[in-house]
Amino acid sequence: MPLHIVLHEPLIPANTGNIARSCAATGAHLHLIHPLGFSTEDRYLKRAGLDYWHAVNIHHHESFEHFAAAQGEGAGTFYFVETWGEKLYTDVSFRDGDYIILGKETTGLPEELAERYREQTIRIPMSGATRSVNLSNCAAIVLFEGLRQLGFPGLN
């Protein structure tokens, strides 16, 4: 089973395009939870993903509840990436089929999700000079740590 990147209401097309390219390069599935802050026909989205869109296994969901229900009982662990997470992303043991969930660029995850999944919230350490790391960079950092732990399955 692949790892999954989940974007909760992303706003910036270039970030989503860059994340789609990372998914194409690694075999990770990409889930987009609506509403999106852009059209999937956006030229910046397409430019960032270049010619890799055909290689992305992409899923669209109306809401987080729709997304969670679609994954079913045997789904992998949901890991939420937030600046205030108590655990570092390197402190968890990723398994095949786990989900790396990132909130929108301006506000992060909705408060109710953050509270419900507090124990599954992880963070990337930072110096404090910035509010956060760019969304597409966050996705790549955590995705590649998960893949490293799994032995980079299917990658050469």
C-alpha positions in Angstrom: 0.0 0.0 0.0 1.3 3.5 -0.8 1.6 6.4 1.6 -1.0 9.2 1.1 -0.7 12.9 1.1 -4.0 14.7 2.1 -4.4 18.4 1.5 -7.3 19.9 3.5 -8.7 22.9 1.6 -5.4 24.0 -0.1 -5.3 27.6 -1.4 -2.2 28.0 -3.5 -2.1 26.1 -6.9 1.7 26.0 -7.1 1.9 24.2 -3.8 -0.6 21.6 -4.8 1.2 21.2 -8.2 4.6 20.7 -6.4 3.0 18.1 -4.1 1.4 16.3 -7.0 4.8 16.0 -8.6 6.2 14.5 -5.4 3.3 12.1 -5.4 4.0 11.1 -9.0 7.7 10.6 -8.3 7.0 8.3 -5.2 3.7 6.6 -6.0 2.0 8.3 -3.1 -1.7 9.0 -3.5 -2.9 12.6 -3.4 -6.2 13.4 -1.7 -7.7 16.9 -2.1 -10.4 17.9 0.4 -12.7 20.6 -0.9 -13.3 23.5 -1.2 -10.1 24.3 -3.0 -8.8 27.8 -3.3 -8.3 27.4 -7.1 -9.6 25.5 -10.1 -7.9 22.2 -11.0 -7.7 23.7 -14.4 -5.5 26.5 -13.1 -2.4 27.1 -15.3 -0.1 27.6 -12.2 -1.3 24.2 -10.9 -0.6 22.5 -14.2 2.8 24.3 -14.6 3.9 23.2 -11.2 3.0 19.6 -11.9 4.4 19.9 -15.4 3.6 16.8 -17.4 3.3 14.5 -14.3 -0.5 14.7 -13.8 -1.1 11.5 -15.6 1.1 9.7 -13.0 -0.8 11.0 -9.9 -3.3 8.8 -8.2 -5.6 11.7 -7.2 -8.8 11.5 -5.1 -11.3 14.4 -4.5 -13.4 14.6 -1.3 -16.2 17.0 -0.4 -15.2 17.3 3.2 -12.9 15.7 5.9 -15.8 13.5 7.0 -16.3 12.3 3.4 -12.6 11.6 3.1 -12.4 9.7 6.5 -15.5 7.6 5.6 -14.1 6.7 2.2 -10.9 5.3 3.8 -12.9 2.8 5.9 -12.1 0.8 9.0 -8.8 -0.7 8.0 -7.2 2.6 6.9 -3.7 3.5 7.9 -3.0 6.0 10.6 -3.9 9.7 10.0 -0.9 11.9 10.8 -1.6 15.7 10.9 1.3 18.0 10.3 1.0 21.2 12.3 3.5 23.7 13.8 2.3 23.1 17.3 2.5 19.3 17.2 4.1 17.8 20.3 5.8 14.9 18.5 8.4 15.4 15.7 7.7 13.8 12.4 10.7 11.6 13.0 9.2 10.2 16.3 6.5 8.2 14.6 6.8 4.9 12.9 5.2 5.1 9.5 3.5 2.1 8.0 2.3 1.3 4.5 -1.0 3.0 3.9 -0.6 5.9 6.4 -1.9 9.4 5.6 0.0 12.6 5.9 -2.5 15.4 6.3 -1.8 19.1 5.9 -4.0 22.0 6.4 -4.5 25.1 4.3 -1.6 27.5 3.9 -3.0 30.4 5.8 -4.7 28.8 8.8 -3.6 25.2 9.0 -6.1 22.6 10.2 -9.5 23.4 11.5 -9.6 23.5 15.3 -12.0 20.7 15.7 -9.7 18.3 13.7 -6.7 19.5 15.6 -8.4 18.7 18.9 -9.8 15.3 17.8 -6.5 14.1 16.5 -4.1 15.8 18.9 -2.2 12.6 19.6 -1.6 12.0 15.9 -0.3 15.5 15.2 3.4 15.9 14.3 5.6 18.8 13.5 8.8 19.7 11.7 11.3 21.5 13.9 12.1 25.1 13.0 14.2 27.9 14.4 11.3 30.3 15.0 12.5 32.8 12.4 9.4 32.0 10.3 5.8 31.1 11.1 6.0 27.8 9.2 7.7 25.9 6.4 6.1 26.1 2.9 3.3 23.5 2.4 4.9 21.6 -0.5 8.2 21.4 1.5 6.4 20.1 4.5 4.7 17.4 2.4 8.0 16.4 0.9 9.9 16.3 4.2 7.4 14.1 5.9 6.6 11.9 2.8 10.3 11.1 2.3 10.8 10.3 6.0 7.9 7.9 5.8 9.4 6.3 2.6 12.8 6.1 4.2 11.4 4.2 7.2 9.6 1.8 4.8 12.8 1.2 2.8 11.8 3.3 -0.2 9.4 0.7 -1.6 9.2 0.6 -5.4 11.8 3.5 -5.7 15.3 3.2 -7.1 
